[in-house]
Amino acid sequence: MFEIELKNVPKEPGVYMFKRNDDILYIGKAKNLRNRIKSYFSKNNLALKTKHLMSKANAIDWIVVNNEVEALLLENKLIKKNKPKYNINLKDSKTFAYIALTKEKFPRILTSRKISTKLDTFGPYTDGYLRQDLERMVSKVFKIRVCRKMPKRACLNFHIGTCLAPCIGKITKEEYMENIENAKAFLSGDYERTLESLNKQMKNESKNKRYECAMEIRNQIQSIKLLEKKQIVDRELSFDQDILAFRKLDEKMIIVQMGVRKGVLLGKKEFKVDYQDGVEQEFLKAFYTANKLPREVLLSHECWEDIEEKVSLEKMLTNIRSGKVSLTVPKKGDKLLLVELAKKNIDANLKEDSSLLEIKEKLNLPSIPRIIECFDVSNLSGEHLVSGMVRFANAKPDKKNYRKFKIKTVKGQDDFASIKEAVSRRYKRLLEEKSKMPDLIVIDGGSLQVDFAAKALCELGLQIPLIGIAKQNEEIYLPGEQEPRSYKKTGRMMLLLRRIRDEAHRFSIGYNKKRREMQLREEFRKK
């Protein structure tokens, strides 16, 4: 770590930049530059990402400004311009999309990735499946055309009742535009207006004894009411909100963002970024630089050390939006329920991560085992001796990195020596390729299999966490321990480890079977 004369750093607000030669690695803002920069050199428990930054940087530069709001705005501009490696880069935000209505004589409905003066846009929708379902529903309920060019004769959509065929004059422009206005009201969250209009139409159709049309409108009303019941947000809300829930997991920060537009819950978007001090604030700045700002942002917890910091962040966001923005940490009521909903979405998407975290904690591993490799040996009466290795990344099969080993140095049925050979060959190869090693190695077997695998690692000079899982009692064996460790068989940890072990068993048996078939074909060919 390089050194710096802190007495030369001003105490004014400003922006600081960690550099390596002329390259900017990280840009941050501070209310007091000296205190903020000092914290990087005085803390012993820096986040892993921050430690990497400090090991790469060899200089610090800074720009003094008048106040913290100016610092936030300058920081935002410099990050956009320089794109520093260690600042948050939210690539996922590019996937957001809108439902749009064109401004043609007879408007059509489509998906748009950007806002345009040629379109009436609604959203953005962070959940692609929800957006597609909603778009199909609007097209069907309000019978809006989807064709790029007006055809000269009615298409299939007219014949199946999902379009009113303005192309052949089956509806007047005034009648069609009434449907468009209803669709706009619906997409803006004004369900009551839409239902009122449809109820009126249904009564008119029934009064004129057009019962089939009345029944069709009734089905549309029921579809809208069904969607309305799914919305948990206050229907009378007249402004937009976002809900952001944060959860630290090891060296990562998990974030769920949910958008509410005039009372309509649009869906959710998930992010996983490297953890560092002030990551919540940095996320807010990065996210809302690239995405539409609502009037209110509900947060799962406070993202600032004092009230002045919150006020400065609100001013910066207000400046970006050109309208008031409130950052709120709700304590009760409907807003708290929304934040709890976002937290539930984090929990629902952390099942795999929580399993890995449980493995780390119960086996006392140095880090979360993101990459797990598992070995199994298969043979038939000492013949066709093979081993299969499977790799799981973030608790999911990484099939392109599965490996097969035809055992070469072992004669007869010797599962222990076979495991040693397979483990040795695998990690000798990774050493030669300078590839990333796994965070945990699992052996399908008991204490002897584990000890032979441990010898292979020792001979290669490797120290990788290693365990065995025996099928008989589903117990865990560690190197050098004769007695197994027992854990709840239906717990998250054991269910994941057993799934990985069973996949290795399936894979190695499949390879053994293939080797036998190849031999039989060869013998048949020779005859």
Secondary structure as UniProt FT lines:
FT   HELIX           6..8
FT   STRAND          14..20
FT   TURN            21..22
FT   STRAND          23..30
FT   HELIX           33..42
FT   HELIX           48..56
FT   STRAND          59..64
FT   HELIX           68..82
FT   TURN            85..86
FT   HELIX           91..95
FT   STRAND          97..102
FT   STRAND          108..112
FT   TURN            117..118
FT   STRAND          119..125
FT   HELIX           128..142
FT   HELIX           156..159
FT   TURN            160..161
FT   HELIX           166..168
FT   HELIX           173..187
FT   TURN            188..189
FT   HELIX           191..207
FT   TURN            208..209
FT   HELIX           211..230
FT   TURN            235..236
FT   STRAND          241..249
FT   TURN            250..251
FT   STRAND          252..261
FT   TURN            262..263
FT   STRAND          264..274
FT   TURN            277..278
FT   HELIX           279..290
FT   STRAND          296..299
FT   HELIX           307..321
FT   STRAND          326..328
FT   HELIX           333..348
FT   HELIX           351..362
FT   TURN            363..364
FT   STRAND          371..380
FT   TURN            381..382
FT   STRAND          383..393
FT   TURN            394..395
FT   STRAND          396..397
FT   HELIX           399..401
FT   STRAND          403..406
FT   HELIX           415..433
FT   STRAND          440..444
FT   HELIX           447..459
FT   TURN            460..461
FT   STRAND          466..470
FT   TURN            471..474
FT   STRAND          475..477
FT   TURN            479..480
FT   TURN            489..490
FT   HELIX           492..526
//
